[in-house]
């Protein structure tokens, strides 16, 4: 019966991890159902809710390139054509490129994503209940990792219990069954989290996701619809071959 001493920590690890994940998911999803009603998303807001700060930087680069105010070469370099930014995001891009007027895309993207203008955008969306706070994303991700570790620990403890001396006489079936229960608990919790929690671990809250769906359905005008697609889907929505090649060059070197 020494295996019981291994069963207790297995159950404790499974129960603690699953409880933490459930609580983290509830906090992340705890948004008023009326949040966001009457709010019209800007393209920058849609980009942040879809892909975070990096997506905002990508949208700004694509928008300026389509206006011929920024040249994004297929070699992965950005060159300034118009040095006057029309908003805070464009000024952040120009500042990231620097006074030389030319820079590789990768550092421009990283610097722009970390700019104060993007941070202020994130704070406004979190305050409006449309974006998930950093703490909530971190909490859910940490809880998922703890459940994964608990599942591995339960499996390891179960194997050790089955290998204990004397199990041949007691029978391995009941021992395996007792350890199988907490293993099923952790694996089921991970499966449910994959379906139910995964949307909340991204940038948009449930209210933000509803607005994104509305934006995608009602985008009007060729240029607006194009930039909306880039905001929601990222650089894979870029249609121009040369412009797509510029981002593909960047991705190969990240």
N, C-alpha and C positions, 0 to 999 in steps of 0.2 A: 504493500500500500504506500510505498514511498513516492509513487507517481502522483499522489494527491498533493504533495508538497510542491510539485511542479505545476499542477493544474491551477492552484490558487493564484499564483502570479500571472498565469496565462489569462485567466478570466479578468483579473484586475487590470492588466494592460489593455485588453480588448474593450472592456466597459469604459475605462477612463478615456481612451482615444476616441471611441465612437460618441461618447457624450460631448466631448470637446468639439468634435466636428459638427454635431447637430446644433449646439449652441452658437457656434461661429456662423453657420449657414443661416440660422434664424436672425441673427443680428445683421448680416449682410442683406437679407431680403426684407428687413423691417422698414418698408417705405410706405408712406401714405398713398393710398390708391389714387388720390386726386392730384398728386404731385406731377408737375409738368403740364397740366392742362392749360391751354392758351399760350404756351411758350413755343415760339417759332425758332427752331434751331438754325444757327448760322452754319456755314460750311466748316469753319474752324471748330465749332462745338461738335458737329457731326463727326469730324475727323478724330477729335479727342475721344469721344464716346465709343468710336469703332476701334481705334488702334492706339490710343494714348498719345503722349507727347511726340513720339517718333512719327506718327501718322500726320500730326499737325505740320511738322516740318516738311514731310513729303508733299503734302497738299500745297503748301506755300511755294515750294520749289517748282512744282508742276504748273501752278497758276501763273507764276511769274515767267516761266519759260513759254507758256502758250501766248502770253502777251508780248513776247519778244523783248522782255525787259531783263531777261536772264538767259544766258546760253548754257545749256547742259549738253556737253559734248559726249559722244559715244565712248570716249576714252575715260569717262568718269570724272571730268573736271567741270566746275561751274565758273562761268565768267560773267561779270556784271556788265550789262548794257546800259541800264538806267539806274543811277546811283541813289535815286530818291524813292524811299519806301513809302507806300500809301497807307500803311497801318503798322501797328506794333509788330506783327508777325513778320512782315516784309523787312522792317528795319532790323529785326533780330537776325534774319537770314543775311542781310547785307553786312551787319556787324560781324557775323560769323565768318563770312568770306574775307573780311579784312580790307585794309586800305589798298592792298595790291590789286584788288579787283578780280582775283582768280584764286581758286582753291579746289582741292579734291572734294567730292560730294560728301564722303563719309564723315569727315570732321565737321563740315557745315551742318549736316543732319544732326549729329550728336550735340553740337553746341546750341543749335536752335531749339532742340527738344528740351534742353536744360535752361532755356532763357526765362527771365522773369515774366515776360508776357505770357508764355505757356503756363507757367506756374499760377499766375493770376487767373487764367482761363479755367484751370483745373479747380481752383478754390471756388470760383463762381458756380461751376457745375455741381460741385459737392454740396455747397450751401443751398442750391436749388433742389437737391435731392435727385439729380439726374446722373451723377457719377458716384462710383463706389469709393469711399475714402481709402487712402493707402493702408490704414490700420486694418480695415475689414478684409482687403485683399490678402494682406500678409497673414492675418489670423486664419482665414480659411485655408490658404496654402499650407501653413504650418500644421493645421489640424489634419489635413489630408496626408501629409508626410508622417504624422504620428500614427495614424491608422495603418498606413503601409508598414511602418516599423513594427506595430503591434501584431499585424498578420504574420510577418516574418518570425517574430519572437514566439508566437503561439505554435507555428509549424516546427520551429527548432526545439521548443520544449516538448512537443509531442513526440518528436523523433527520439529525444533523449529518454523520455518516459518508456517508450517501447523497447529501448535497448537496455533498460535496467535489468539486473539479474533477477531471476524469479518470475519474469513475465510469462515464460512458457507455461508455468503451472497455473498462474492466475488467469491467463487468457488475454490476448492482445486486443480482441474485439471490443470489449467494454472500455478499455483505456483509450483506444483510437476514437471511439464514439464521443467520449467526454471532451477530448481535445478538438474534435471536429466541430463541436458546437460553437466555441468562441472563434474558430477560424471562419466558419460560415458567417458569423455575425460581422466580423471585420470585412470580409470580402463583399458581403451584401451592402454594407455601409459605403464601401468604395464605389460599388456599382450604382447605387442610388445617387451618390455625390456626383458621379460622372454625368448623370442625366439632369438632376435637379439643381445641384450646387454650381456646376461648371459655368452657367451663364452669369452668376453673380460674382465670379472671381475675375471677370474681365473688367473693363473700364466703366461700362454703363450699368446703372441700376435697372431694375425692372421698368421703372418709369422712363428712364433714358432709352431703353430698348424699344419701348412703345413709340416714342417720338422718332427714333431712327427708322422704324418700319413705316411710319407715316411719311417721313421725308422721302424715302425711297419710292413710295408709290406716287407722290405728287410732285416730284421734281419736274419743273417746266423749263423749256428753252434748251437749245442744243448745248450751249456752253455751260449753263447751270447744271443740266443733267449730267454732262461729262464730268465736271468737277465734283458733283455729288457722288458719282460712281467711284471716283478716286478717293474721296473722303471715306466712303464706307468700305471699299474693297482694297484700297491701297494701290501701290504702284503696278500691281498686276492688271489693273483696269486701264492703264495707259495704252492708248491706241497707236501713237506715233512710234514707228520702229526705232528711229534714232534716240528719241527720248527714253523709250523702254530700254534700249541698249545702255544708256548712261546709268540707269539704276541697276541694271544687271551687272555691269562692270563693278559698281560699288558693292553689290551683294557678294560677289566672288572674293572680295578683299576684306570683308568684315571678319 
